[in-house]
Amino acid sequence: MVHPDIDRLLAEWEERLKSELAQLTSSAEEGGSISFGKRVGDGTSMAVDRLAAVSTQEHLLAMLQDIRRARDRVADGGYGLCELCGAPIPDERLEVLPWAVRCVQHR
């Protein structure tokens, strides 16, 4: 059964992710340049931090895309059905991942 407030819940997640992405991108812009010398130091630490931020950003962008697809599915009446096979997505999966648009078999 589709939760009646699912679009509101997905909208809240979408806003939360957009806020996190804004923080990540503003942090990268404020970081300055990275310089590397003969010694391991701040430059290496900054590079590692930026690589971690890029990975986090990629994960959040993919999640945001999934949330937007799920909201589209709510709007068109397909929420809760696998976008590939049309089978119902189990309620347990939707409770854990409300933005799931595919069943476990097609995840």
C-alpha positions as CSV (number, residue, x, y, z in Angstrom):
1,M,0.0,0.0,0.0
2,V,1.4,3.4,-1.0
3,H,1.7,5.7,2.0
4,P,-0.6,8.8,1.4
5,D,2.1,11.3,2.3
6,I,4.9,9.7,0.2
7,D,5.3,12.7,-2.1
8,R,5.7,15.0,0.9
9,L,8.3,12.6,2.3
10,L,10.2,12.4,-1.0
11,A,10.1,16.2,-1.3
12,E,11.6,16.5,2.2
13,W,14.4,14.1,1.2
14,E,14.9,16.0,-2.1
15,E,15.4,19.3,-0.2
16,R,17.7,17.7,2.4
17,L,19.9,16.3,-0.4
18,K,20.0,19.6,-2.3
19,S,21.1,21.3,0.9
20,E,23.9,18.8,1.5
21,L,25.0,19.1,-2.1
22,A,25.1,22.9,-1.8
23,Q,27.3,22.6,1.3
24,L,29.6,20.2,-0.5
25,T,30.1,22.4,-3.5
26,S,30.6,25.6,-1.4
27,S,33.2,23.8,0.7
28,A,35.2,22.8,-2.4
29,E,35.0,26.3,-3.8
30,E,36.4,27.8,-0.6
31,G,39.3,25.3,-0.4
32,G,41.8,27.1,-2.5
33,S,44.5,25.4,-4.5
34,I,46.4,22.3,-3.6
35,S,50.2,22.2,-3.8
36,F,52.4,19.2,-3.5
37,G,56.0,19.3,-2.4
38,K,58.5,16.7,-1.3
39,R,56.8,16.2,2.0
40,V,53.4,14.7,2.8
41,G,51.4,17.5,4.3
42,D,48.3,19.7,4.0
43,G,48.2,19.4,0.2
44,T,47.9,15.6,0.4
45,S,45.3,15.9,3.1
46,M,43.3,18.4,1.1
47,A,43.4,16.1,-2.0
48,V,42.1,13.2,0.0
49,D,39.3,15.3,1.4
50,R,38.3,16.5,-2.0
51,L,38.3,12.9,-3.4
52,A,36.0,11.9,-0.6
53,A,33.8,14.9,-1.3
54,V,33.6,14.0,-5.0
55,S,32.6,10.5,-4.1
56,T,30.0,11.8,-1.6
57,Q,28.7,14.2,-4.2
58,E,28.3,11.5,-6.8
59,H,26.4,9.3,-4.4
60,L,24.1,12.2,-3.4
61,L,23.4,13.2,-7.0
62,A,22.5,9.6,-7.9
63,M,20.2,9.5,-4.8
64,L,18.6,12.8,-5.8
65,Q,18.0,11.5,-9.3
66,D,16.3,8.4,-7.8
67,I,14.1,10.6,-5.6
68,R,13.0,12.7,-8.5
69,R,12.2,9.5,-10.5
70,A,10.1,8.2,-7.6
71,R,8.2,11.5,-7.4
72,D,7.5,11.3,-11.1
73,R,6.2,7.8,-10.5
74,V,3.9,9.1,-7.7
75,A,2.6,11.8,-10.1
76,D,1.9,9.3,-12.9
77,G,0.4,6.6,-10.6
78,G,3.3,4.1,-11.1
79,Y,4.8,4.5,-7.6
80,G,5.3,1.2,-5.9
81,L,5.7,-0.7,-9.2
82,C,9.0,-1.8,-10.7
83,E,9.8,0.5,-13.6
84,L,11.3,-2.5,-15.5
85,C,9.0,-5.4,-14.9
86,G,5.9,-3.7,-13.4
87,A,5.8,-6.0,-10.4
88,P,4.9,-4.5,-7.1
89,I,7.9,-3.3,-5.0
90,P,7.5,-4.9,-1.5
91,D,6.3,-2.5,1.2
92,E,9.4,-3.4,3.3
93,R,11.7,-2.2,0.5
94,L,9.7,1.0,0.1
95,E,9.9,1.6,3.9
96,V,13.7,1.4,3.8
97,L,14.1,3.2,0.4
98,P,11.0,5.2,-0.3
99,W,12.6,6.4,-3.6
100,A,13.0,2.8,-4.9
101,V,11.7,2.5,-8.4
102,R,12.8,-1.0,-9.1
103,C,12.1,-4.3,-7.4
104,V,14.9,-6.2,-5.6
105,Q,15.5,-8.4,-8.7
106,H,16.1,-5.4,-10.9
107,R,17.8,-3.0,-8.5
